[in-house]
């Protein structure tokens, strides 16, 4: 069987999503806390409510989700799992059964009908005596006849349509729990309950996989049967505490066509290629040992002593191999936990080969791994689903490898990174990344923050991405943060592209914060000779800032001449030698012709006069607004040199930001408000 479609409304982080699943590997990706694991939990919840395998499964799953309490077992707290407490939680999914499973159901009508009656009178897990007595009564015979008729009618429909609708509606205001199709749950449950306790058609692997260390008490046979049942879904963490029970059971019973050593060997040869299984044995102390051998050195190491990533994936996949029935369904949360990226890269293909193709197992898994995402993206038999928000989940197909993918790559990002975050934020350099990450960790938690390399590169990227957006290409959320420098950018926001040009010259201008700097510079950690007065701090900052006017005015005056550039360009040396010679001479001639023909003395006098005029204009402007107009990057660097702190310049900047944040200074509030407005934080 496999799940073909799911709809989830008003459940925890999800508002309204609907998507199709493939019958092999389905990988759900998206930003943190957007609701990926909630999709798995919704499937797990429906299964526990309408097709429980044990008496404890329903309560245990509700307790794990916060919808029930072990202290008040008679009450449900459905409002805790509803996104909107005034609306019902509605979850439903379609399960496609195989021909063989449909045949099993057709041959089991009396048993299914009896299970349906037991479920309706609340006797599913209470033994057979009361049920037998009820079935012998006139009312019981009528109930059984009615259940038999319903079962036969449902199985007749199953001959032409192999779909079972499993779903529930939970109303937090009335406390009602209504199944979309009660008989579908009984049919699903019958197929699962027909298996021995060690096998299951449905298993949930949580993200909090606590791996066992050392020896654990072993139980075999009937004493362990209940724990086997609970480990599949109601208490999935038990899977890992029972691993050595599983190994012993497999060794004693030999109930598989392959031995447990064969299963280990497949995992090691397919994923952890540097190791091989040497033996599974009792050591001289009578303790169970699974010994592995390093292929390169031949050194022996016990399974318990492997790295956490190796141990996690080998034992998890052993559970898949030994407990999930052919044709089963596995929910897998974050399979990449503690795993080396090189192993994550091979995981999808290994699972596809060993468990999907060979044994028809369906996987629905959530991941934050770019390697798993890329593997799923490149495998035509995988279904990759991008959960963008609480109401937006979309399949990602090969058509996404288009002009947009190439453009994102040129930006220094990738399609995979854009799916794992709510968007990508670009700043000018690595220092800006460090400052913003330190200053606003919560605001940028769901964004992929990357350096782009300067204002020119950022504006070229904005132009390219907005042209793609205008052409109809679906563009992910992109945010561009860059300096004001000497002029205001002509680019404006579009639907998916947000542009933030600092209203000050550069990001460091926000750090020209008298309150924060006055507090820091009182300490010898930040000033060899402490500055005790905020007035002295302002005076020092102003003096350092006004020293910049000469260089800024000179640069502006020189740039105003618009001299042609004689520097060699890459395209100048394309083609044959004659073309190259002609092109280079043309460049030098153009540069020479752009000169005015003035002598050195004339040019110097004209240049000085122009610079002096600009200086006078700048000084008038700077009197009132020097803190936003000066080059903040240079000013903070000059201040660092002037006060001679016992910290690096980078650490000095972070200390300023921390003090601004602690005091919630005006600069901090302005800076924070600007970013919050841009990214909707």
Secondary structure, DSSP 8 states (H G I E B T S, - for coil): -EEEEEEEEEETTEEEEEEE--SSEEEEE-STTSSHHHHHHHHHHHHHHHS-SSTTHHHHHHHHTTSEETTEEEEE-GGGGBSSTTS-EEEEEEEE--HHHHHHHHTTHHHHHHHHHHHHTT-TTS-SHHHHHHHHSHHHHHHHHHHHHHHHHHHHHHHH--EEEEEEEE-TTT--EEES-HHHHHHHHHHHHTS-TT-EEEEEE-S------S------THHHHHHHHHHHTTTTTHHHHTHHHHHHHHHHH--SSS-HHHHHHHHHHHT-TTEEEEEEEE-TTS-EEEEEEETTT--EEEGGGS-HHHHHHHHHHHHHHHHEEEEEEEEEE-TTTT--HHHHHHHHHHHIIIIIITT--EEEEE---HHHHHHHHH-TTEEEEEEEETTEEEE--GGGSSHHHHHHHHHT--HHHHHHSSEEEEESSHHHHHHHHHH-TTTTTTEEEEE--SHHHHHHHHHHHHHHHHTT-----EEEEE--TTS--S----SSEEEEE-SSSSGGGGG--HHHHHHHTTSTTT-SS----HHHHHHHHHHHHHTTHHHHHHHHHHHHT-----S--GGGG-S-HHHHHHHHHHHHHHHHHTS----HHHHHHHHHHHHHHHHHHHHHHHHHHHHHHS-HHHHHHHHHHHHT-SS-HHHHHHHHHHHHHHHT-HHHHHHHHHHHHHHT-
